[in-house]
Amino acid sequence: MSETKLTAAILIVSDTASRDPSTDKAAPILVDVFNQYGSNQWAVSEIQIVSDDVVAIQRQVVKWCDGERSPNLIVTTGGTGFTLKDNTPEAINPLLHKHATGLIPVAGVRNKSIIITLPGSPKGAKENLLSILKQLPHACKQAAGEDSRVAHAGGLKTLEGQAGIGPDKMAQPLQHHSCGHDNSAHTAPKAYISNDPTEGAAQRHRESPYPKIHVEDALQLILQHTPTPQCIRVPVNSNLVGCVLAEDVQAEEPVPAFRASIMDGYAVVVTQDNTNGKGIFPVTSVSHASPGETPALQPGQIARITTGAPLPAGATSVVQIEVTEIVTKIITDNGEEEEREVRIKKDTIMPGENVREVGSDVKAGETILRKGELLTAFGGELGLLASVGRREVLVYKKPTVGVLSTGDEIVPHDRPHSLRIGEVRDTNRPTVTAAVRGWGFEVVDLGIAKDKQDTLEQSLRDAMRKVDVIITTGGVSMGELDLLKPTIERSLGGTIHFGRISMKPGMPTTFATVPFKNTAGDMEDRLFFSLPGNPASAIVTSHLFVLPSLQRSSGVNPIGLPKIQVILDHDVRPDPTRPEYHRVVVTAVKYLSAATSTAIIRCSRANYHVVWAALTYMTHLPRLPDQEKLQPCVMQVIRVSGTIRKAEEEIIRRARAAILKARRESQDGERVVLDQILSPDNEVSKRPERDEVLESGIEDVEDDEEKEEDENQEAMDEDD
């Protein structure tokens, strides 16, 4: 080994230290690392401090790298977090001529200098530098132009011996250094599951290293790592649609706030002792549904009033205009005719008639909405809040969602030029974006990221600064350009909770969390849903996995899509190993909902769809005293060919057969209810096959089931 020492330059990135260098604690610690653990191979040539400014960082790094005596190694510390002021990775990344991925936030080579970026924490900077210090001399010599054949002449063992990292020496640096804490605090390096993008195809996994998990288990993992809802106070306006209340809401004002007329007519004065309404009365004033005072009304006087207008003081009731007639008129000062006297033709008028009393809709202080209620665009909740004078409410904060497409082949869907061979228009981004917006969440369009790890990493880092949840499509399969999993795990330090699901479509669906430092300096997780690039897979998995997570973090309960019971109107051969999900068009018919798949593919849920239809029909029947006796028969598989009409009749026939069997096994008291179901007046009994079912009972159903099982087995044999 040459006696000439390698040179290292240290760049401190800190607004505080740039103003007061005495506050910097990292530089002395890093110098000590080079001196204590650098095997006498290093000399720190220069230390500089700059502010958290991209231009300042780049100016100093370029000055070092492009100078005549460039250092072998440049170490930066600080500015690698996720706050708006942390700009070191963004400053260094474009300066690099060659990138070293998977080590630390950003590392690479410019000219003959290796550049690495370390955390701003002195402890974190020290431990990161220690973890790679033994490998740096060899890397720096290669970057400086050393002949690799000479360097490798002694083989791997020689290199390890020079670096002090042989099998018997790997742990030595950490065993003897003085950090002021116990050695047990050190943890072993993280074992990555994803492929290493820097390795060749021969080194990559030939099969996915991620086990296939069940859909229910995947959903449970997602909900386990979904953040709990956070409360925020927001103004009452249309932006509340889709929010969930985090508090009970009380009315600040009564509704109505004054005694108001229910209809157009005349305000009158009556008492309990005198309810006679007939007579001719002078019209003394007019009350419109607008702010203002009206003169008090005396007995024997009336006032014209419009719907919603406040009653004049002294008025007790309102007579609708239809039971009155004008007797005499008067010409007003502006030349218009007005009634002077009006005859009321109604015999009896009760006090309070056609009047909305103060607080008759909502009393002041009354609870109008409960914690956990969803504020919708169609339920009238916003109008109710506005009517009682609420200006702000406490709700659960809805996460902001970003949608990113990945792939070199993906081009914007609205690009005007024709597609070249291999190009694909981006359908996933607008489709998933529309779905998330339809669920009521704010969406940020993150664009398209190419299949290059540094580009993808930068896109994801930028996304974490903008949104809480990141949805990506593409790049999660087994190809050499499927980089999402290794980028999330190796470059962002994330945890992949699952990488495959036993389902169709959507098997490569991936869910991960990545630690992130928010603007307040607190650590939190960003959620990553990496969905397959196939459009059908992307939209199906969005509904199955993304929606429940967004709803959980927004306080929505219950979560997930509503479920209905349907029957398929065509045969679907089930997959024997994993569930399949179809997008279907549901049509309502008299006794059930019929579903037509938009793509006839295998669907192991098909049997259950049909069973649900049978149970849906059963819910239209009177409640039976012992449901358990009916379920074993009713829940058997019903596979039906032909039209919806035939399917409907088949379900009715089998349901009735189940009721007959239950009736035979029931006690005397239960037969009364069952006989009501089977009576001629019941809608079920009017179906065409009633007599046939009554005569043959359950035997006919059992024969059909044995025949059906034979047909199913034949279909399975053909499929194999």
C-alpha positions in Angstrom: 0.0 0.0 0.0 1.3 3.5 -0.9 2.5 5.6 1.9 0.7 8.6 0.4 -2.5 9.2 2.4 -5.9 9.6 0.8 -7.4 13.0 1.2 -10.9 13.7 2.6 -12.9 17.0 2.6 -15.8 17.5 5.0 -18.7 19.8 4.1 -21.1 20.8 6.9 -24.5 21.8 5.6 -26.3 23.8 8.3 -28.0 27.2 8.4 -27.2 27.4 12.1 -23.5 26.4 11.8 -23.0 28.7 8.8 -23.9 31.6 11.1 -22.1 30.3 14.2 -19.4 27.7 13.4 -19.0 27.0 17.1 -22.4 25.2 17.1 -21.1 22.5 14.7 -20.5 19.1 16.5 -20.2 16.8 13.5 -16.9 17.9 12.0 -14.7 17.0 15.0 -16.4 13.6 15.3 -15.9 12.8 11.6 -12.2 13.8 11.8 -11.8 11.5 14.8 -13.4 8.6 12.8 -10.8 9.1 10.0 -8.0 9.3 12.5 -9.0 6.4 14.8 -10.5 3.9 12.4 -9.0 4.9 9.1 -6.0 2.6 9.5 -3.7 5.6 9.0 -4.8 5.9 5.4 -6.6 9.2 5.6 -5.8 12.9 5.9 -8.6 15.4 6.3 -7.5 18.2 3.9 -10.3 20.8 4.4 -13.5 21.5 6.3 -16.1 24.0 5.1 -19.5 25.0 6.4 -22.3 26.2 4.1 -26.0 27.0 4.5 -28.9 24.7 3.5 -28.9 26.2 0.0 -28.6 24.2 -3.2 -26.4 26.8 -4.9 -24.0 27.1 -1.9 -23.6 23.3 -1.6 -23.0 22.9 -5.3 -20.5 25.7 -5.5 -18.3 24.2 -2.8 -18.5 20.7 -4.1 -17.7 21.7 -7.7 -14.8 23.8 -6.4 -13.3 20.8 -4.7 -14.0 18.2 -7.4 -13.0 20.3 -10.4 -9.9 21.8 -8.9 -6.3 20.7 -9.6 -5.9 19.0 -6.2 -9.3 17.4 -5.8 -9.8 15.3 -2.7 -10.2 11.6 -3.0 -13.4 11.7 -0.8 -15.9 14.4 -0.1 -18.2 13.8 2.9 -21.3 16.0 3.4 -23.2 16.0 6.6 -26.7 17.5 7.1 -29.6 18.4 4.8 -30.6 14.8 4.0 -34.0 14.8 5.8 -37.4 15.4 4.3 -38.1 19.0 5.5 -38.4 21.8 2.9 -34.9 23.0 3.9 -33.1 19.7 3.4 -31.6 20.1 0.0 -28.3 18.2 0.1 -29.4 15.1 -2.0 -31.0 17.4 -4.6 -27.9 19.5 -4.7 -25.4 16.6 -5.1 -27.4 14.3 -7.3 -27.1 16.3 -10.6 -23.3 16.9 -10.0 -22.5 13.1 -10.1 -21.0 11.5 -13.2 -21.6 8.1 -11.8 -24.1 7.1 -9.1 -23.6 4.5 -6.4 -27.1 3.3 -5.5 -28.4 1.6 -2.4 -25.8 2.9 0.1 -26.9 6.1 1.6 -29.2 8.9 0.5 -26.9 10.0 -2.4 -23.4 8.7 -3.3 -21.4 8.7 -6.4 -18.3 10.0 -8.4 -17.5 13.4 -9.9 -14.3 13.4 -11.9 -11.9 11.6 -9.5 -13.7 12.3 -6.2 -16.1 10.1 -4.4 -19.0 12.0 -2.8 -21.1 10.6 0.0 -23.9 12.3 1.9 -24.4 11.6 5.6 -27.1 12.6 8.1 -26.8 15.9 10.1 -26.9 14.1 13.4 -23.3 13.6 14.7 -24.2 10.1 16.0 -25.8 9.2 12.7 -23.0 10.6 10.6 -20.4 8.7 12.6 -22.2 5.4 12.4 -22.9 5.7 8.7 -19.2 6.6 8.0 -18.0 3.8 10.1 -20.1 1.3 8.2 -18.4 2.0 4.9 -15.0 3.4 5.9 -13.1 0.2 5.3 -14.3 -0.1 1.8 -13.6 3.5 0.8 -9.8 3.4 0.2 -10.3 0.8 -2.6 -13.2 2.7 -4.1 -11.2 6.0 -4.0 -8.2 4.5 -5.7 -10.4 3.1 -8.5 -12.1 6.5 -8.9 -8.6 8.1 -9.1 -7.7 5.8 -12.0 -5.9 2.9 -10.4 -5.5 -0.2 -12.6 -8.2 -2.6 -11.3 -6.2 -5.7 -12.5 -3.2 -4.6 -10.3 -5.6 -3.9 -7.4 -7.3 -7.3 -7.7 -4.1 -9.3 -8.2 -4.1 -10.7 -4.8 -7.7 -11.8 -5.0 -10.6 -11.1 -2.7 -8.8 -12.2 0.5 -6.0 -9.7 -0.1 -8.5 -6.9 -0.6 -10.3 -7.9 2.6 -7.0 -8.0 4.5 -6.1 -4.6 3.3 -9.5 -3.2 4.3 -9.5 -5.1 7.6 -12.8 -6.7 6.8 -12.0 -10.4 6.8 -14.3 -12.8 8.5 -12.4 -12.5 11.8 -12.2 -8.7 11.6 -15.7 -7.6 10.5 -16.9 -6.5 14.0 -13.7 -5.1 15.3 -14.2 -1.4 14.6 -17.5 -1.3 16.4 -16.2 -3.4 19.3 -13.5 -0.9 20.3 -14.8 2.6 19.4 -15.9 5.0 22.1 -19.4 6.3 21.5 -20.5 6.7 25.1 -23.1 3.9 24.8 -23.2 0.1 25.1 -22.1 -2.0 22.1 -25.4 -3.8 22.2 -27.1 -0.7 20.8 -25.6 -1.6 17.4 -27.9 -3.6 15.2 -27.0 -5.8 12.3 -27.4 -4.4 8.8 -30.8 -4.7 7.3 -31.3 -7.8 5.2 -32.9 -6.8 1.9 -35.4 -9.0 0.2 -35.7 -7.1 -3.1 -33.3 -7.6 -6.0 -30.2 -5.5 -6.1 -30.5 -3.4 -9.2 -26.7 -3.1 -9.5 -26.3 -6.9 -10.0 -26.5 -8.6 -13.3 -29.4 -10.8 -14.5 -27.7 -14.0 -13.3 -27.7 -12.7 -9.7 -31.3 -11.8 -9.6 -34.1 -13.9 -8.1 -35.5 -16.4 -10.6 -38.7 -16.5 -8.5 -40.3 -13.8 -6.3 -38.8 -13.8 -2.8 -42.1 -12.5 -1.5 -44.5 -15.1 -0.2 -48.1 -15.0 -1.5 -50.5 -14.0 1.3 -54.2 -14.1 1.5 -56.3 -11.1 0.6 -57.6 -10.9 4.2 -54.1 -11.0 5.6 -53.0 -8.3 3.2 -55.8 -6.0 4.2 -55.1 -6.6 7.9 -51.4 -5.6 7.4 -52.5 -2.5 5.6 -54.9 -1.4 8.4 -52.3 -2.3 11.0 -49.8 0.3 9.4 -52.4 2.9 8.5 -52.0 6.0 10.7 -54.8 6.7 13.2 -57.1 9.6 12.3 -55.9 13.1 13.2 -58.3 15.9 14.2 -58.4 19.3 12.6 -60.8 22.2 13.0 -62.0 23.5 9.6 -64.6 26.0 8.4 -68.1 24.9 7.3 -68.1 25.0 3.5 -68.3 22.6 0.6 -64.8 21.3 1.2 -66.2 19.3 4.1 -67.9 16.8 1.8 -66.4 13.4 2.5 -65.1 14.4 6.0 -66.0 12.6 9.2 -67.0 14.5 12.3 -64.6 14.1 15.2 -67.0 15.7 17.7 -70.7 15.9 18.6 -72.1 19.1 17.1 -74.6 21.3 19.0 -76.8 24.0 17.5 -75.7 27.5 18.4 -79.0 28.9 17.4 -82.6 27.6 17.2 -84.2 26.8 13.9 -86.2 28.7 13.0 -84.9 31.6 15.0 -88.3 33.4 14.9 -92.0 32.5 14.5 -92.4 32.0 10.8 -95.3 31.5 8.4 -95.6 28.1 6.7 -97.5 29.4 3.7 -98.7 32.5 1.9 -101.7 34.1 3.4 -102.7 36.5 6.2 -101.5 36.7 9.8 -104.4 36.9 12.3 -105.0 37.1 16.0 -107.1 34.4 17.6 -107.4 33.0 21.1 -108.4 29.6 22.6 -111.7 31.2 23.6 -112.4 32.8 20.2 -111.4 30.7 17.2 -114.1 32.0 14.9 -112.3 33.1 11.7 -115.0 34.3 9.5 -115.4 38.0 8.8 -114.1 41.0 7.0 -110.8 42.4 8.3 -108.6 45.4 7.4 -105.1 44.7 6.1 -102.7 46.8 8.2 -99.3 45.7 7.1 -97.3 43.3 4.9 -94.6 40.8 6.1 -92.1 39.5 3.5 -89.5 36.8 4.0 -86.8 39.5 4.4 -85.2 41.2 7.4 -87.1 44.1 8.9 -89.6 45.1 11.5 -93.4 44.9 11.0 -96.0 46.8 13.2 -97.6 44.8 16.0 -101.0 43.3 15.1 -104.1 44.0 17.2 -107.2 41.9 17.5 -109.5 42.5 14.5 -106.5 43.3 12.2 -104.7 41.1 9.7 -101.4 41.4 7.8 -100.5 39.9 4.5 -97.6 37.5 4.9 -95.4 35.3 2.7 -94.0 31.8 3.2 -91.1 31.9 5.6 -91.7 35.5 6.8 -91.7 36.4 10.5 -95.1 36.8 12.2 -95.9 40.3 13.3 -95.9 40.8 17.0 -99.3 39.8 18.5 -100.2 37.5 15.6 -101.1 33.9 16.6 -101.9 32.1 13.3 -101.8 32.3 9.5 -104.8 31.8 7.2 -103.9 30.5 3.8 -104.6 32.8 0.9 -106.9 30.2 -0.8 -109.7 30.7 1.9 -109.8 34.5 1.5 -111.1 37.1 -1.0 -110.5 40.8 -1.5 -113.4 43.0 -0.5 -112.1 46.5 -1.2 -108.9 47.8 -2.7 -106.7 50.9 -2.3 -104.3 52.7 -4.7 -100.9 53.2 -3.1 -98.6 56.2 -3.5 -96.7 54.5 -6.3 -99.9 53.7 -8.2 -100.3 50.0 -7.4 -103.5 48.4 -6.2 -103.4 46.7 -2.7 -106.1 45.1 -0.7 -107.7 47.3 1.9 -110.1 44.7 3.3 -110.2 40.9 3.0 -112.9 38.4 3.8 -111.8 35.2 5.6 -114.1 32.3 4.7 -112.8 29.7 7.1 -115.0 28.9 10.1 -112.4 28.0 12.7 -108.8 29.1 13.1 -106.7 27.6 15.9 -103.8 29.4 17.7 -100.5 28.3 16.1 -102.1 27.2 12.9 -99.6 27.3 9.9 -96.9 28.7 12.1 -93.4 27.3 12.7 -92.5 28.1 16.3 -89.0 29.1 17.4 -86.8 26.0 17.7 -89.6 23.7 16.4 -87.0 22.2 13.9 -83.9 22.5 16.1 -83.5 23.8 19.6 -80.5 25.9 20.7 -78.0 23.5 22.3 -79.5 20.4 20.8 -77.1 17.8 19.3 -77.7 17.8 15.6 -74.8 15.5 14.4 -72.8 12.9 16.2 -69.1 12.1 16.2 -68.3 9.6 13.4 -71.0 10.8 11.0 -70.0 11.3 7.4 -70.6 14.7 5.8 -72.0 14.0 2.3 -73.0 16.0 -0.7 -76.6 14.6 -0.7 -77.5 14.1 3.0 -78.1 17.7 3.9 -75.5 17.8 6.7 -73.8 21.0 5.4 -77.1 22.8 5.3 -77.9 21.7 8.8 -74.6 23.0 10.1 -75.1 26.3 8.3 -78.6 26.7 9.6 -77.7 26.5 13.2 -74.8 29.0 12.9 -71.9 26.7 13.1 -68.8 28.3 11.5 -66.3 25.6 12.3 -66.3 21.9 13.1 -63.8 19.3 14.3 -63.2 16.6 11.7 -60.7 13.9 10.9 -58.1 15.0 8.5 -58.2 13.3 5.1 -54.9 12.2 3.7 -53.6 13.7 0.5 -52.9 11.1 -2.2 -50.4 11.1 -5.0 -50.6 9.0 -8.1 -47.5 8.1 -10.1 -47.1 6.0 -13.2 -43.8 4.2 -13.9 -42.2 2.8 -17.0 -40.0 3.8 -20.0 -42.8 2.7 -22.3 -45.5 5.0 -20.7 -46.4 8.2 -22.4 -49.0 10.8 -21.5 -52.5 9.7 -22.7 -53.1 13.1 -24.3 -49.9 13.3 -26.2 -50.9 14.3 -29.8 -48.4 12.2 -31.7 -49.0 8.7 -32.8 -47.5 5.9 -30.7 -44.1 4.5 -31.6 -43.5 0.7 -31.3 -43.4 -0.2 -27.7 -45.1 2.9 -26.3 -48.2 2.7 -24.2 -50.5 5.5 -23.3 -50.9 6.2 -19.6 -54.4 5.0 -18.7 -53.7 4.1 -15.1 -52.9 7.6 -13.8 -56.2 9.2 -14.9 -58.2 6.1 -14.0 -56.8 5.8 -10.5 -56.9 9.6 -10.0 -60.5 9.7 -10.9 -61.3 6.8 -8.5 -59.6 8.5 -5.6 -61.2 11.8 -6.3 -64.6 10.0 -6.5 -63.9 8.6 -3.0 -63.6 12.2 -1.8 -59.9 12.6 -1.4 -57.5 15.3 -2.7 -55.2 13.9 -5.4 -51.8 15.2 -6.6 -50.7 14.1 -10.1 -47.1 12.9 -9.7 -46.6 12.4 -13.4 -44.6 9.5 -15.0 -41.3 8.2 -13.7 -38.9 6.4 -16.0 -37.3 3.0 -15.3 -34.0 4.5 -13.9 -33.4 4.1 -10.2 -32.0 7.5 -9.5 -34.9 9.1 -11.4 -37.5 6.9 -9.6 -35.9 7.6 -6.2 -36.0 11.3 -6.8 -39.6 11.2 -7.9 -40.6 9.3 -4.8 -38.6 11.6 -2.5 -40.4 14.6 -4.1 -43.7 12.8 -3.7 -43.2 12.3 0.0 -42.9 16.0 0.5 -46.2 16.6 -1.2 -48.6 13.8 -0.1 -49.4 11.3 2.7 -50.1 8.3 0.5 -48.4 7.4 -2.7 -50.0 5.1 -5.3 -47.7 3.8 -8.1 -48.6 1.6 -11.0 -46.1 -0.7 -12.8 -42.6 -1.8 -11.8 -43.5 -4.4 -9.2 -43.0 -7.6 -11.1 -39.8 -9.6 -11.7 -38.2 -7.8 -14.7 -34.8 -6.2 -14.5 -36.5 -2.8 -14.9 -39.1 -3.4 -12.1 -37.4 -1.1 -9.7 -40.0 0.0 -7.2 -39.4 -2.6 -4.5 -35.6 -2.2 -4.4 -35.9 1.6 -4.6 -38.4 1.7 -1.7 -36.4 -0.8 0.4 -32.8 0.0 -0.5 -32.8 3.7 -1.4 -35.6 5.1 0.8 -35.1 2.8 3.8 -38.7 1.6 3.6 -40.3 -1.6 4.8 -42.1 -3.8 2.4 -44.9 -5.5 4.3 -46.0 -7.7 1.5 -45.0 -8.1 -2.2 -47.5 -10.6 -3.5 -51.1 -11.5 -2.8 -52.9 -14.7 -3.7 -55.5 -13.2 -6.0 -56.3 -12.6 -9.6 -55.8 -10.0 -11.0 -53.3 -8.1 -8.9 -50.9 -10.7 -7.6 -47.7 -8.4 -7.5 -49.5 -5.8 -5.4 -47.1 -4.3 -2.9 -47.6 -2.4 0.3 -44.8 -0.5 2.1 -44.1 2.2 4.6 -41.2 4.7 4.4 -40.1 6.8 7.4 -40.4 10.5 6.7 -39.5 13.6 8.7 -42.2 16.2 8.4 -41.8 20.0 8.5 -42.1 20.0 12.3 -39.2 17.6 12.5 -41.3 14.7 13.7 -40.9 11.2 12.1 -44.0 9.6 10.5 -44.6 7.0 7.9 -45.6 7.5 4.3 -47.8 4.7 2.8 -46.8 3.2 -0.5 -49.3 1.2 -2.6 -47.4 -0.1 -5.6 -50.0 -1.6 -7.9 -49.5 -3.7 -11.0 -49.3 -1.9 -14.4 -52.2 -3.9 -15.9 -55.1 -1.4 -15.9 -57.7 -4.0 -14.7 -55.3 -5.0 -11.9 -54.7 -1.4 -10.9 -58.3 -0.4 -10.5 -59.3 -3.6 -8.8 -56.5 -3.4 -6.2 -57.2 0.3 -5.7 -60.7 -0.5 -4.5 -59.7 -3.6 -2.5 -56.7 -2.2 -0.7 -56.2 1.6 -1.1 -59.8 2.6 -0.3 -60.0 0.9 3.1 -56.7 2.5 4.2 -57.8 6.0 3.2 -61.1 5.5 4.9 -59.5 4.2 8.1 -57.1 7.2 8.3 -60.1 9.5 7.7 -62.3 8.1 10.5 -64.8 6.4 8.1 -66.6 3.4 9.6 -67.4 0.9 8.3 -64.5 0.8 5.7 -64.4 -0.7 2.3 -67.0 -0.9 -0.5 -70.6 -1.8 0.3 -71.4 -5.4 -0.5 -74.5 -6.7 -2.2 -75.7 -10.2 -3.0 -76.0 -11.1 -6.7 -76.3 -14.0 -9.1 -74.2 -14.4 -12.2 -76.2 -14.5 -15.4 -73.6 -16.7 -17.1 -71.3 -19.6 -16.2 -67.9 -18.8 -14.9 -65.3 -21.6 -14.3 -63.6 -21.0 -10.9 -59.9 -21.0 -10.4 -59.1 -23.8 -7.9 -56.1 -22.1 -6.2 -56.8 -18.4 -5.7 -59.7 -15.9 -5.7 -60.5 -13.8 -8.7 -62.2 -10.5 -8.8 -64.5 -9.4 -11.7 -65.8 -5.9 -12.5 -69.4 -6.5 -13.2 -72.5 -4.7 -14.3 -75.3 -5.2 -11.8 -78.9 -5.2 -12.9 -81.8 -5.2 -10.5 -84.6 -7.8 -11.2 -87.6 -8.6 -9.2 -86.2 -11.1 -6.7 -82.5 -10.5 -6.9 -79.6 -8.5 -8.3 -77.9 -10.0 -11.4 -74.3 -9.5 -12.2 -72.7 -9.6 -15.7 -69.0 -9.8 -15.7 -67.2 -7.3 -18.0 -64.6 -9.9 -18.8 -65.3 -13.7 -18.7 -62.3 -14.9 -16.7 -62.0 -17.5 -14.0 -63.6 -16.5 -10.8 -63.4 -18.6 -7.6 -65.8 -16.2 -6.0 -68.5 -17.1 -8.5 -70.0 -19.8 -6.3 -70.3 -17.4 -3.4 -72.0 -14.7 -5.6 -74.7 -17.2 -6.4 -75.1 -18.4 -2.9 -75.5 -14.8 -1.8 -78.3 -14.4 -4.3 -80.1 -17.3 -2.6 -79.6 -15.7 0.8 -80.8 -12.4 -0.7 -84.0 -14.1 -1.7 -84.4 -15.6 1.7 -84.2 -12.1 3.3 -87.5 -11.3 1.5 -89.2 -14.0 3.5 -90.7 -13.7 7.0 -88.0 -14.2 9.7 -87.9 -17.8 10.7 -87.6 -18.9 14.3 -84.6 -21.1 13.7 -82.4 -19.7 10.9 -79.7 -22.3 11.6 -81.8 -25.1 10.3 -82.1 -23.4 7.0 -78.6 -22.3 6.4 -76.9 -25.6 5.7 -79.2 -26.2 2.7 -79.7 -22.7 1.4 -75.9 -22.0 1.4 -75.1 -24.9 -0.9 -73.6 -23.9 -4.3 -76.2 -23.0 -6.9 -74.7 -22.9 -10.4 -77.3 -21.9 -13.0 -77.1 -21.7 -16.8 -79.4 -19.7 -19.1 -81.3 -16.5 -18.5 -81.9 -14.5 -15.4 -85.5 -15.7 -15.3 -84.4 -19.3 -15.1 -81.8 -18.5 -12.5 -84.4 -16.7 -10.4 -86.8 -19.6 -10.6 -84.0 -22.0 -9.7 -83.2 -20.0 -6.6 -86.8 -19.8 -5.5 -87.2 -23.5 -6.1 -84.2 -24.4 -3.9 -85.2 -21.9 -1.2 -88.6 -23.4 -1.0 -87.2 -26.9 -0.8 -85.0 -25.8 2.1 -88.1 -24.4 3.9 -89.9 -27.7 3.3 -87.1 -29.7 4.8 -86.9 -27.3 7.8 -90.7 -27.6 8.2 -90.4 -31.4 8.5 -87.7 -31.1 11.2 -89.4 -28.2 13.1 -91.5 -28.2 16.2 -95.2 -27.6 16.1 -94.9 -23.9 16.9 -92.4 -23.4 14.1 -94.6 -25.0 11.5 -97.1 -22.1 11.8 -94.5 -19.6 10.5 -93.2 -22.0 7.8 -96.8 -22.6 6.6 -97.3 -18.9 6.2 -94.2 -18.8 3.9 -95.6 -21.7 1.9 -99.2 -20.3 1.7 -100.7 -19.5 -1.7 -100.8 -15.8 -0.7 -97.1 -15.6 -0.3 -95.3 -14.2 -3.4 -92.9 -17.2 -3.4 -95.7 -19.7 -3.7 -97.0 -18.0 -6.9 -93.9 -19.0 -8.9 -94.5 -21.6 -11.6 -92.8 -24.5 -10.0 -94.6 -24.4 -6.6 -96.6 -27.6 -7.1 -93.6 -29.5 -8.4 -91.5 -28.5 -5.3 -94.3 -29.3 -2.9 -94.7 -32.8 -4.4 -91.0 -33.7 -4.9 -89.7 -32.0 -1.8 -86.0 -32.0 -1.2 -85.3 -35.2 -3.3 -85.5 -33.3 -6.6 -83.0 -30.7 -5.3 -80.6 -33.3 -4.2 -80.7 -35.1 -7.5 -79.9 -31.8 -9.3 -77.0 -31.2 -6.9 -75.5 -34.6 -7.6 -75.8 -33.9 -11.4 -74.2 -30.5 -10.9 -71.3 -31.9 -9.0 -70.6 -34.3 -11.9 -70.7 -31.4 -14.4 -68.3 -29.4 -12.3 -65.9 -32.3 -12.0 -66.0 -32.7 -15.8 -65.3 -29.0 -16.3 -62.3 -29.2 -13.9 -60.9 -32.2 -15.7 -61.2 -30.4 -19.1 -59.4 -27.3 -17.5 -56.5 -29.4 -16.3 
